[in-house]
């Protein structure tokens, strides 16, 4: 199949990656918003990320079976429909001012994304020459980063734009004023998620009518016969699952608590002002992915992955021993070096899997559970120590493992049979 044949499908995947990035990054704005609105602890606020990323673990394996039956294109359409339903639930949740219903909406939204990611990542990886798979997936992830860069700016205005009160300030209000305040805060999420619902529905309809090529190596009867556990017998895939867990956990943990962390670190910093740093964090990832897609054509992917992980070990450790704006900018720099990690780990992990690609992908998507577990652990440490600073030792440990995977753990060894 000619390279020109792949351009249209690749562009379509780029748009979908943009939407996933945009909506996922809004969670970083929802965490401080919900923390203030419902007077939550850090551990309770982290339930936003816990519910969102747990869905990836729960849905990844059923997604693999669904993809085997429907193929990649139809599975993408179904995933968009499920995500639209989740976004739509934000409207009744805001009217009822129900934190549990918000969490249900997030879980449903993420369930659709889990199906999308299980479909799209391996599809993009094999949508062209194998030698450029890492660069191709990093480039598609760059469109994801465009979404994550724009989301904090819009979210800061639309969701955090209303005056946010501290728990002490709310305590001074009479019951009627408290009710009015919570109504204002909850309604701030209504219009953004109504628009997102409509966009997801439109995308589902568009993708349904696209002519996307079938990748015969990973969409066929032999692929359907692969057992769920078979990919875990492949060492570089098994270690890659843990690397994805560590990476997503570190990336989400840093972004989720960044607003509150900078309020602690920088005197006089407001929540809305702190969202600009979140924008810089995700903007660095966007720039790094466009640059990284080129660097990956020049360097061995594992070497570049290991080097960038080492830099982030230094950056996350550095923010622990610095203060003020210096500490903030050091942590923001992690975004630049996060840039290539997910896509590079993913393509290294599914390399040479052949008919096990779909099942292997489901394990890697399930490992996005790290985005649920690691922020929860970090929130617990923050509550236990009375601040966020020491909790950033968790991302340090994550990046150490990713460095190992890049330099050594991703080496391809002989794969065993794909049968049960």
Secondary structure, DSSP 8 states (H G I E B T S, - for coil): --HHHHHHHHHHHHHHHHHHHHHHHHHHHHHHHHHHHTT--HHHHTHHHHHHHHHHHHHHHHHHHHHHHHHHHHHHHHHHHHHHHHHHHHHHHHHHT-HHHHHHHHHHHHHHHHHHHHHHHHHHHTSS-GGGHHHHHHHHHHHHHHHHHHHHHHHHHHTS-S----HHHHHTS-HHHHHHHHHHHHHTTHHHHHHHHHHHHHHHHHHHH------TTTSSHHHHT--SSGGGGSHHHHHHHHHHHHHHHHHHHHHHHHHHHHHHHSTT--HHHHHHHHHHHHHHHHHHHHHHHHHTTTS-HHHHHHHHHHHHHHHHHHTTS--HHHHHHHHHTHHHHHTTHHHHHHHHHHTT-GGGHHHHHHHHHHGGGHHHHHHHHHHHHHHHHTSSGGGGHHHHHHHHHHHHIIIIIT-------S--
